Amino acid sequence: MTKRSYTPRVPGIACPHCGARSIARGSVEIDILTRELRFMCDNVDCGHTFVAQLAIYRTVRPSMTPNPSVILPLGEWRSRPANDDQRVPVNDNETPAAETAPTPG
């Protein structure tokens, strides 16, 4: 493990019980792509302490100095929703019945 020359910033997360801010109190490297973080709820009346994982799971822009032991899929910044297809509904090519009905007379 290498010593970092900067102060790491940990993303904030809300306590799953009371919704207050939780503060990361420590972390452990699980493997090259995963860290386990210990969080404590900032609400003294709650006091919940829990563990979360921070994982790297896809590449958005490839590294200019790749590590051959790291294998990550290439993907987009944000995932697309499951209903992202642009299919036209089957009945869209029919003229509405009110437009084709004969006029009484």
Residue pairs with C-beta under 8 A, 6 or more apart in sequence:
1 29
10 24
10 27
10 37
11 54
12 21
12 22
13 22
13 39
13 52
14 20
14 21
14 22
15 21
15 22
15 39
15 41
15 42
15 43
15 46
15 48
15 50
16 48
16 50
17 41
17 46
17 48
18 41
18 43
18 45
18 46
18 48
20 41
20 42
20 43
20 46
21 41
21 42
22 39
22 40
22 41
22 42
22 48
22 50
23 39
23 40
23 42
24 37
24 38
24 39
25 38
25 39
25 40
25 49
26 37
26 38
27 35
27 36
27 37
27 38
27 54
28 35
28 36
29 35
30 36
30 53
32 67
32 69
32 70
33 55
33 56
33 57
33 70
33 72
34 53
34 54
34 55
34 56
35 53
35 54
35 55
36 51
36 52
36 53
36 54
37 51
37 52
37 53
37 54
38 49
38 50
38 51
39 49
39 50
39 51
39 52
40 47
40 48
40 49
41 47
41 48
41 49
56 72
57 72
57 73
58 72
58 73
58 74
58 75
59 72
59 73
59 74
59 75
60 74
60 75
60 76
60 77
62 74
